Amino acid sequence: MKITFPHMGNIYIALKAVFEELGVEVIPPPKCSKNTLEIGTKHSPELICIPFKITVGNYIESIKRGADTLFMWGGCDVCRIGFYNTLQKEILRNLGYPIELICVEPFKNIKEINNFLQKLQRISGTKNYLKIFAAFVKGIKLLNEVDDFDALVHKIRPREVSKGEVDQLYDKFEKEMYLARGYKEITIIIKKYKEALKNIQINEKRDILKIGIVGEIYTVVEPFINLDIIKRLGNMGVEVHRSVVSSEFINEQLDFIPFIHSEKEEVHRAAKNYLDTEIGGHARHTIGNTVRYAQEHYDGVIHLLPFTCMPEIVASSILPTIKKEKDIPILKIILDEMTGEVGYFTRIEAFVDLLERRRMYRKIV
């Protein structure tokens, strides 16, 4: 069995480690690219959201590299991820790819976790349940460590004295990650680059804008789809905070376990006056985290959403009210395969300029 999975930011690091700990051959897809998107768009329904198209491209690229088993996360609410696996399996079989697609449903209770562990057991071919559970725990730990590392990158990048130093370090980190095997090697690499980051000289007195990123999780954490907005903003001297990341996504599904904490309750409490029920995807998080960014005095918020994303369309209709009542600027950016870099970055640069002028005006007044 040769397994692969779609790219979504750095989640591949944890998945790769889990499967390698279980002795499974892993074929990670190449980093998302225009080729990935072109392949996925060609074989996907025209009006389906862009995460669907890119993941189809991921699968086809990996199959051509020898993968015969596909692993993905599922869903069961009104977000269309609930039928990704069914439709993608049909697309791939129509193209003549004899693959097995293993879909894992969100963790809502111990039974779902047990179902997931049983699927890992089938993938690995091992009957050692403790080994499977240990690999699962290591994967969760790695997710948290990688997201902590990324948060440190986002904090240091806008403050670095020598421009480009963080980007060079991160490029080396990614190259080593693709070559690393297993939990131990990956943990050593993360620790090494965390220490290297802390040694980068920074200007702590620099006046830094703070922008929160909200929206559908794939568009927030996958740099290809959002045209590397976080790196771009960081190099413009802006500290960025992502409201949804892979580790929090998993922690929220496991927070019925006493020793695992998530921010779900805080987010729902913040969203309560505007959206007090789940409508799918990360719409409720978009609302709640926008309110929280306003409460924490962030300079602005950028809302990222795929074209035709139903939950985020609902959220975007509520955000103007929050913008007015909480007095926080919000920029909405809709992403699809037709998104052009020039217009995209012009809007971002104009938004940053607006925030800088707003801050200066408030200091004068």
Contacts in CASP RR format, 6 or more apart in sequence:
PFRMAT RR
TARGET T0000
AUTHOR 0000-0000-0000
METHOD contacts of the structure
MODEL  1
MKITFPHMGNIYIALKAVFEELGVEVIPPPKCSKNTLEIGTKHSPELICI
PFKITVGNYIESIKRGADTLFMWGGCDVCRIGFYNTLQKEILRNLGYPIE
LICVEPFKNIKEINNFLQKLQRISGTKNYLKIFAAFVKGIKLLNEVDDFD
ALVHKIRPREVSKGEVDQLYDKFEKEMYLARGYKEITIIIKKYKEALKNI
QINEKRDILKIGIVGEIYTVVEPFINLDIIKRLGNMGVEVHRSVVSSEFI
NEQLDFIPFIHSEKEEVHRAAKNYLDTEIGGHARHTIGNTVRYAQEHYDG
VIHLLPFTCMPEIVASSILPTIKKEKDIPILKIILDEMTGEVGYFTRIEA
FVDLLERRRMYRKIV
1 24 0 8 1.000
1 25 0 8 1.000
1 68 0 8 1.000
1 69 0 8 1.000
1 123 0 8 1.000
2 25 0 8 1.000
2 26 0 8 1.000
2 27 0 8 1.000
2 66 0 8 1.000
2 67 0 8 1.000
2 68 0 8 1.000
2 69 0 8 1.000
3 19 0 8 1.000
3 24 0 8 1.000
3 25 0 8 1.000
3 26 0 8 1.000
3 27 0 8 1.000
3 67 0 8 1.000
3 69 0 8 1.000
3 70 0 8 1.000
3 71 0 8 1.000
3 123 0 8 1.000
4 26 0 8 1.000
4 27 0 8 1.000
4 28 0 8 1.000
4 29 0 8 1.000
4 58 0 8 1.000
4 59 0 8 1.000
4 62 0 8 1.000
4 63 0 8 1.000
4 65 0 8 1.000
4 67 0 8 1.000
4 69 0 8 1.000
4 70 0 8 1.000
4 71 0 8 1.000
5 12 0 8 1.000
5 15 0 8 1.000
5 28 0 8 1.000
5 29 0 8 1.000
5 58 0 8 1.000
5 70 0 8 1.000
5 71 0 8 1.000
5 72 0 8 1.000
6 29 0 8 1.000
6 54 0 8 1.000
6 55 0 8 1.000
6 58 0 8 1.000
6 59 0 8 1.000
6 72 0 8 1.000
7 29 0 8 1.000
7 31 0 8 1.000
7 32 0 8 1.000
7 54 0 8 1.000
7 55 0 8 1.000
7 58 0 8 1.000
7 222 0 8 1.000
7 224 0 8 1.000
8 217 0 8 1.000
8 218 0 8 1.000
8 221 0 8 1.000
8 222 0 8 1.000
8 246 0 8 1.000
9 221 0 8 1.000
9 222 0 8 1.000
9 223 0 8 1.000
9 246 0 8 1.000
10 146 0 8 1.000
10 147 0 8 1.000
10 150 0 8 1.000
10 177 0 8 1.000
10 221 0 8 1.000
10 246 0 8 1.000
11 143 0 8 1.000
11 221 0 8 1.000
11 246 0 8 1.000
12 28 0 8 1.000
12 29 0 8 1.000
13 142 0 8 1.000
13 146 0 8 1.000
13 177 0 8 1.000
13 186 0 8 1.000
14 139 0 8 1.000
14 140 0 8 1.000
14 142 0 8 1.000
14 143 0 8 1.000
14 146 0 8 1.000
14 246 0 8 1.000
15 26 0 8 1.000
15 71 0 8 1.000
15 139 0 8 1.000
16 26 0 8 1.000
16 28 0 8 1.000
16 182 0 8 1.000
16 186 0 8 1.000
17 135 0 8 1.000
17 138 0 8 1.000
17 139 0 8 1.000
17 142 0 8 1.000
17 182 0 8 1.000
17 183 0 8 1.000
17 186 0 8 1.000
18 120 0 8 1.000
18 135 0 8 1.000
18 136 0 8 1.000
18 138 0 8 1.000
18 139 0 8 1.000
19 26 0 8 1.000
19 71 0 8 1.000
19 123 0 8 1.000
19 124 0 8 1.000
20 26 0 8 1.000
20 181 0 8 1.000
20 182 0 8 1.000
20 183 0 8 1.000
21 131 0 8 1.000
21 134 0 8 1.000
21 135 0 8 1.000
21 138 0 8 1.000
21 182 0 8 1.000
21 183 0 8 1.000
22 120 0 8 1.000
22 123 0 8 1.000
22 124 0 8 1.000
22 126 0 8 1.000
22 131 0 8 1.000
22 132 0 8 1.000
22 135 0 8 1.000
23 124 0 8 1.000
24 123 0 8 1.000
24 124 0 8 1.000
27 62 0 8 1.000
27 65 0 8 1.000
27 66 0 8 1.000
27 67 0 8 1.000
28 62 0 8 1.000
28 178 0 8 1.000
29 36 0 8 1.000
29 57 0 8 1.000
29 58 0 8 1.000
29 59 0 8 1.000
29 61 0 8 1.000
29 62 0 8 1.000
29 65 0 8 1.000
30 36 0 8 1.000
30 61 0 8 1.000
31 224 0 8 1.000
32 54 0 8 1.000
32 58 0 8 1.000
32 222 0 8 1.000
32 224 0 8 1.000
32 225 0 8 1.000
33 224 0 8 1.000
35 61 0 8 1.000
36 54 0 8 1.000
36 57 0 8 1.000
36 58 0 8 1.000
36 61 0 8 1.000
36 224 0 8 1.000
37 50 0 8 1.000
37 53 0 8 1.000
37 54 0 8 1.000
37 57 0 8 1.000
37 224 0 8 1.000
37 337 0 8 1.000
39 56 0 8 1.000
39 57 0 8 1.000
39 60 0 8 1.000
39 61 0 8 1.000
40 53 0 8 1.000
40 54 0 8 1.000
40 56 0 8 1.000
40 57 0 8 1.000
40 60 0 8 1.000
41 53 0 8 1.000
41 337 0 8 1.000
43 56 0 8 1.000
43 57 0 8 1.000
43 60 0 8 1.000
43 91 0 8 1.000
43 95 0 8 1.000
44 52 0 8 1.000
44 53 0 8 1.000
44 56 0 8 1.000
44 91 0 8 1.000
45 87 0 8 1.000
47 308 0 8 1.000
48 80 0 8 1.000
48 308 0 8 1.000
49 80 0 8 1.000
49 306 0 8 1.000
49 307 0 8 1.000
49 308 0 8 1.000
49 309 0 8 1.000
50 219 0 8 1.000
50 225 0 8 1.000
50 306 0 8 1.000
50 307 0 8 1.000
50 335 0 8 1.000
50 336 0 8 1.000
50 337 0 8 1.000
51 81 0 8 1.000
51 216 0 8 1.000
51 218 0 8 1.000
51 219 0 8 1.000
51 222 0 8 1.000
51 225 0 8 1.000
51 306 0 8 1.000
52 80 0 8 1.000
52 84 0 8 1.000
52 87 0 8 1.000
52 88 0 8 1.000
53 337 0 8 1.000
54 222 0 8 1.000
54 224 0 8 1.000
54 225 0 8 1.000
55 72 0 8 1.000
55 84 0 8 1.000
55 88 0 8 1.000
56 88 0 8 1.000
56 91 0 8 1.000
56 92 0 8 1.000
59 67 0 8 1.000
59 70 0 8 1.000
59 88 0 8 1.000
59 92 0 8 1.000
59 99 0 8 1.000
60 92 0 8 1.000
60 95 0 8 1.000
60 97 0 8 1.000
62 70 0 8 1.000
63 92 0 8 1.000
63 97 0 8 1.000
63 99 0 8 1.000
67 99 0 8 1.000
68 98 0 8 1.000
68 99 0 8 1.000
68 100 0 8 1.000
69 99 0 8 1.000
69 100 0 8 1.000
69 101 0 8 1.000
69 102 0 8 1.000
69 123 0 8 1.000
70 88 0 8 1.000
70 92 0 8 1.000
70 99 0 8 1.000
70 100 0 8 1.000
70 101 0 8 1.000
70 102 0 8 1.000
71 101 0 8 1.000
71 102 0 8 1.000
71 104 0 8 1.000
71 123 0 8 1.000
72 84 0 8 1.000
72 85 0 8 1.000
72 88 0 8 1.000
72 101 0 8 1.000
72 102 0 8 1.000
72 103 0 8 1.000
72 104 0 8 1.000
73 81 0 8 1.000
73 103 0 8 1.000
73 104 0 8 1.000
73 106 0 8 1.000
74 81 0 8 1.000
74 82 0 8 1.000
74 84 0 8 1.000
74 85 0 8 1.000
74 103 0 8 1.000
74 104 0 8 1.000
74 105 0 8 1.000
74 106 0 8 1.000
75 81 0 8 1.000
75 82 0 8 1.000
75 105 0 8 1.000
75 106 0 8 1.000
76 82 0 8 1.000
76 105 0 8 1.000
76 106 0 8 1.000
77 278 0 8 1.000
77 279 0 8 1.000
77 280 0 8 1.000
77 281 0 8 1.000
78 279 0 8 1.000
78 280 0 8 1.000
78 281 0 8 1.000
78 310 0 8 1.000
78 311 0 8 1.000
79 280 0 8 1.000
79 281 0 8 1.000
79 309 0 8 1.000
79 310 0 8 1.000
79 311 0 8 1.000
80 310 0 8 1.000
81 281 0 8 1.000
85 101 0 8 1.000
85 103 0 8 1.000
88 101 0 8 1.000
89 99 0 8 1.000
89 101 0 8 1.000
92 99 0 8 1.000
92 101 0 8 1.000
93 99 0 8 1.000
102 119 0 8 1.000
102 122 0 8 1.000
102 123 0 8 1.000
104 115 0 8 1.000
104 116 0 8 1.000
104 119 0 8 1.000
105 112 0 8 1.000
105 115 0 8 1.000
106 112 0 8 1.000
106 253 0 8 1.000
107 113 0 8 1.000
107 116 0 8 1.000
107 250 0 8 1.000
107 253 0 8 1.000
107 254 0 8 1.000
108 253 0 8 1.000
109 256 0 8 1.000
113 254 0 8 1.000
116 136 0 8 1.000
117 129 0 8 1.000
117 132 0 8 1.000
117 133 0 8 1.000
117 136 0 8 1.000
120 132 0 8 1.000
120 135 0 8 1.000
120 136 0 8 1.000
121 127 0 8 1.000
121 129 0 8 1.000
121 132 0 8 1.000
124 132 0 8 1.000
126 132 0 8 1.000
135 183 0 8 1.000
138 183 0 8 1.000
139 183 0 8 1.000
140 247 0 8 1.000
140 250 0 8 1.000
140 251 0 8 1.000
140 254 0 8 1.000
142 183 0 8 1.000
142 186 0 8 1.000
142 187 0 8 1.000
142 190 0 8 1.000
143 246 0 8 1.000
143 247 0 8 1.000
143 250 0 8 1.000
144 247 0 8 1.000
144 251 0 8 1.000
145 187 0 8 1.000
145 190 0 8 1.000
146 190 0 8 1.000
146 246 0 8 1.000
146 247 0 8 1.000
147 245 0 8 1.000
147 246 0 8 1.000
147 247 0 8 1.000
147 248 0 8 1.000
149 173 0 8 1.000
149 190 0 8 1.000
149 193 0 8 1.000
149 194 0 8 1.000
149 197 0 8 1.000
150 242 0 8 1.000
150 245 0 8 1.000
151 241 0 8 1.000
152 194 0 8 1.000
152 197 0 8 1.000
152 198 0 8 1.000
153 166 0 8 1.000
153 170 0 8 1.000
153 197 0 8 1.000
154 230 0 8 1.000
154 234 0 8 1.000
154 239 0 8 1.000
154 240 0 8 1.000
154 241 0 8 1.000
154 242 0 8 1.000
155 239 0 8 1.000
156 166 0 8 1.000
156 197 0 8 1.000
156 200 0 8 1.000
156 202 0 8 1.000
157 166 0 8 1.000
157 167 0 8 1.000
157 231 0 8 1.000
157 234 0 8 1.000
157 235 0 8 1.000
157 237 0 8 1.000
158 206 0 8 1.000
158 208 0 8 1.000
158 233 0 8 1.000
158 234 0 8 1.000
158 235 0 8 1.000
158 236 0 8 1.000
158 237 0 8 1.000
158 238 0 8 1.000
158 239 0 8 1.000
159 202 0 8 1.000
159 203 0 8 1.000
159 204 0 8 1.000
159 206 0 8 1.000
159 208 0 8 1.000
159 237 0 8 1.000
159 239 0 8 1.000
160 166 0 8 1.000
160 200 0 8 1.000
160 201 0 8 1.000
160 202 0 8 1.000
160 203 0 8 1.000
161 201 0 8 1.000
161 202 0 8 1.000
161 203 0 8 1.000
162 200 0 8 1.000
162 201 0 8 1.000
163 235 0 8 1.000
164 235 0 8 1.000
165 200 0 8 1.000
166 197 0 8 1.000
166 200 0 8 1.000
167 231 0 8 1.000
167 235 0 8 1.000
169 193 0 8 1.000
169 196 0 8 1.000
169 197 0 8 1.000
169 200 0 8 1.000
172 193 0 8 1.000
173 189 0 8 1.000
173 193 0 8 1.000
176 189 0 8 1.000
177 186 0 8 1.000
177 189 0 8 1.000
180 186 0 8 1.000
180 189 0 8 1.000
206 237 0 8 1.000
208 237 0 8 1.000
208 238 0 8 1.000
208 239 0 8 1.000
209 237 0 8 1.000
209 238 0 8 1.000
209 239 0 8 1.000
209 299 0 8 1.000
209 300 0 8 1.000
209 352 0 8 1.000
209 355 0 8 1.000
209 356 0 8 1.000
209 359 0 8 1.000
210 238 0 8 1.000
210 239 0 8 1.000
210 240 0 8 1.000
210 241 0 8 1.000
210 298 0 8 1.000
210 299 0 8 1.000
210 300 0 8 1.000
211 233 0 8 1.000
211 238 0 8 1.000
211 239 0 8 1.000
211 240 0 8 1.000
211 241 0 8 1.000
211 298 0 8 1.000
211 299 0 8 1.000
211 300 0 8 1.000
211 301 0 8 1.000
211 302 0 8 1.000
211 352 0 8 1.000
211 355 0 8 1.000
212 240 0 8 1.000
212 241 0 8 1.000
212 242 0 8 1.000
212 243 0 8 1.000
212 289 0 8 1.000
212 293 0 8 1.000
212 298 0 8 1.000
212 300 0 8 1.000
212 301 0 8 1.000
212 302 0 8 1.000
213 220 0 8 1.000
213 229 0 8 1.000
213 230 0 8 1.000
213 240 0 8 1.000
213 241 0 8 1.000
213 242 0 8 1.000
213 243 0 8 1.000
213 301 0 8 1.000
213 302 0 8 1.000
213 304 0 8 1.000
214 220 0 8 1.000
214 243 0 8 1.000
214 244 0 8 1.000
214 285 0 8 1.000
214 286 0 8 1.000
214 289 0 8 1.000
214 290 0 8 1.000
214 293 0 8 1.000
214 301 0 8 1.000
214 302 0 8 1.000
214 303 0 8 1.000
214 304 0 8 1.000
215 243 0 8 1.000
215 244 0 8 1.000
215 282 0 8 1.000
215 285 0 8 1.000
215 286 0 8 1.000
215 303 0 8 1.000
215 304 0 8 1.000
215 305 0 8 1.000
215 312 0 8 1.000
215 315 0 8 1.000
216 281 0 8 1.000
216 282 0 8 1.000
216 304 0 8 1.000
216 305 0 8 1.000
216 306 0 8 1.000
216 309 0 8 1.000
216 311 0 8 1.000
216 312 0 8 1.000
217 244 0 8 1.000
217 245 0 8 1.000
217 246 0 8 1.000
217 249 0 8 1.000
217 281 0 8 1.000
217 282 0 8 1.000
218 225 0 8 1.000
218 306 0 8 1.000
219 225 0 8 1.000
219 226 0 8 1.000
219 304 0 8 1.000
219 305 0 8 1.000
219 306 0 8 1.000
219 335 0 8 1.000
220 226 0 8 1.000
220 242 0 8 1.000
220 243 0 8 1.000
220 244 0 8 1.000
220 245 0 8 1.000
220 304 0 8 1.000
221 242 0 8 1.000
221 244 0 8 1.000
221 245 0 8 1.000
221 246 0 8 1.000
223 229 0 8 1.000
223 230 0 8 1.000
223 231 0 8 1.000
225 306 0 8 1.000
225 335 0 8 1.000
226 304 0 8 1.000
226 333 0 8 1.000
226 335 0 8 1.000
227 339 0 8 1.000
227 341 0 8 1.000
227 344 0 8 1.000
227 345 0 8 1.000
229 240 0 8 1.000
229 302 0 8 1.000
229 304 0 8 1.000
229 348 0 8 1.000
230 240 0 8 1.000
230 242 0 8 1.000
232 345 0 8 1.000
232 348 0 8 1.000
233 240 0 8 1.000
233 348 0 8 1.000
233 352 0 8 1.000
234 240 0 8 1.000
236 349 0 8 1.000
236 352 0 8 1.000
238 352 0 8 1.000
241 293 0 8 1.000
241 298 0 8 1.000
243 285 0 8 1.000
243 286 0 8 1.000
243 289 0 8 1.000
243 290 0 8 1.000
243 292 0 8 1.000
243 293 0 8 1.000
244 282 0 8 1.000
244 285 0 8 1.000
244 289 0 8 1.000
248 262 0 8 1.000
248 263 0 8 1.000
251 260 0 8 1.000
251 261 0 8 1.000
251 262 0 8 1.000
252 262 0 8 1.000
252 263 0 8 1.000
252 264 0 8 1.000
254 260 0 8 1.000
254 262 0 8 1.000
255 261 0 8 1.000
255 262 0 8 1.000
255 264 0 8 1.000
266 292 0 8 1.000
267 284 0 8 1.000
267 285 0 8 1.000
267 288 0 8 1.000
267 289 0 8 1.000
267 292 0 8 1.000
268 276 0 8 1.000
268 284 0 8 1.000
268 288 0 8 1.000
270 287 0 8 1.000
270 288 0 8 1.000
270 289 0 8 1.000
270 291 0 8 1.000
270 292 0 8 1.000
270 295 0 8 1.000
271 284 0 8 1.000
271 285 0 8 1.000
271 287 0 8 1.000
271 288 0 8 1.000
271 291 0 8 1.000
274 287 0 8 1.000
274 288 0 8 1.000
274 291 0 8 1.000
274 318 0 8 1.000
274 321 0 8 1.000
274 322 0 8 1.000
275 283 0 8 1.000
275 284 0 8 1.000
275 287 0 8 1.000
275 288 0 8 1.000
275 314 0 8 1.000
275 315 0 8 1.000
275 318 0 8 1.000
277 284 0 8 1.000
278 284 0 8 1.000
279 311 0 8 1.000
279 314 0 8 1.000
280 310 0 8 1.000
280 311 0 8 1.000
281 311 0 8 1.000
281 312 0 8 1.000
282 311 0 8 1.000
282 312 0 8 1.000
283 311 0 8 1.000
283 312 0 8 1.000
283 314 0 8 1.000
283 315 0 8 1.000
284 315 0 8 1.000
286 303 0 8 1.000
286 312 0 8 1.000
286 315 0 8 1.000
286 319 0 8 1.000
287 315 0 8 1.000
287 318 0 8 1.000
287 319 0 8 1.000
287 322 0 8 1.000
290 301 0 8 1.000
290 303 0 8 1.000
290 319 0 8 1.000
290 322 0 8 1.000
290 326 0 8 1.000
290 328 0 8 1.000
290 330 0 8 1.000
291 322 0 8 1.000
291 326 0 8 1.000
293 300 0 8 1.000
293 301 0 8 1.000
293 328 0 8 1.000
294 301 0 8 1.000
294 322 0 8 1.000
294 326 0 8 1.000
294 327 0 8 1.000
294 328 0 8 1.000
295 326 0 8 1.000
298 328 0 8 1.000
299 329 0 8 1.000
299 355 0 8 1.000
299 358 0 8 1.000
299 359 0 8 1.000
300 328 0 8 1.000
300 329 0 8 1.000
300 330 0 8 1.000
300 331 0 8 1.000
300 355 0 8 1.000
301 328 0 8 1.000
301 329 0 8 1.000
301 330 0 8 1.000
301 331 0 8 1.000
302 330 0 8 1.000
302 331 0 8 1.000
302 332 0 8 1.000
302 333 0 8 1.000
302 348 0 8 1.000
302 351 0 8 1.000
303 312 0 8 1.000
303 315 0 8 1.000
303 316 0 8 1.000
303 319 0 8 1.000
303 330 0 8 1.000
303 331 0 8 1.000
303 332 0 8 1.000
303 333 0 8 1.000
304 333 0 8 1.000
304 335 0 8 1.000
305 312 0 8 1.000
305 313 0 8 1.000
305 315 0 8 1.000
305 316 0 8 1.000
305 332 0 8 1.000
305 333 0 8 1.000
305 334 0 8 1.000
305 335 0 8 1.000
306 312 0 8 1.000
306 334 0 8 1.000
306 335 0 8 1.000
306 336 0 8 1.000
307 334 0 8 1.000
307 335 0 8 1.000
307 336 0 8 1.000
316 332 0 8 1.000
319 330 0 8 1.000
319 332 0 8 1.000
320 330 0 8 1.000
322 328 0 8 1.000
322 330 0 8 1.000
323 329 0 8 1.000
323 330 0 8 1.000
329 351 0 8 1.000
329 354 0 8 1.000
329 355 0 8 1.000
329 358 0 8 1.000
331 347 0 8 1.000
331 348 0 8 1.000
331 351 0 8 1.000
333 344 0 8 1.000
333 347 0 8 1.000
333 348 0 8 1.000
END
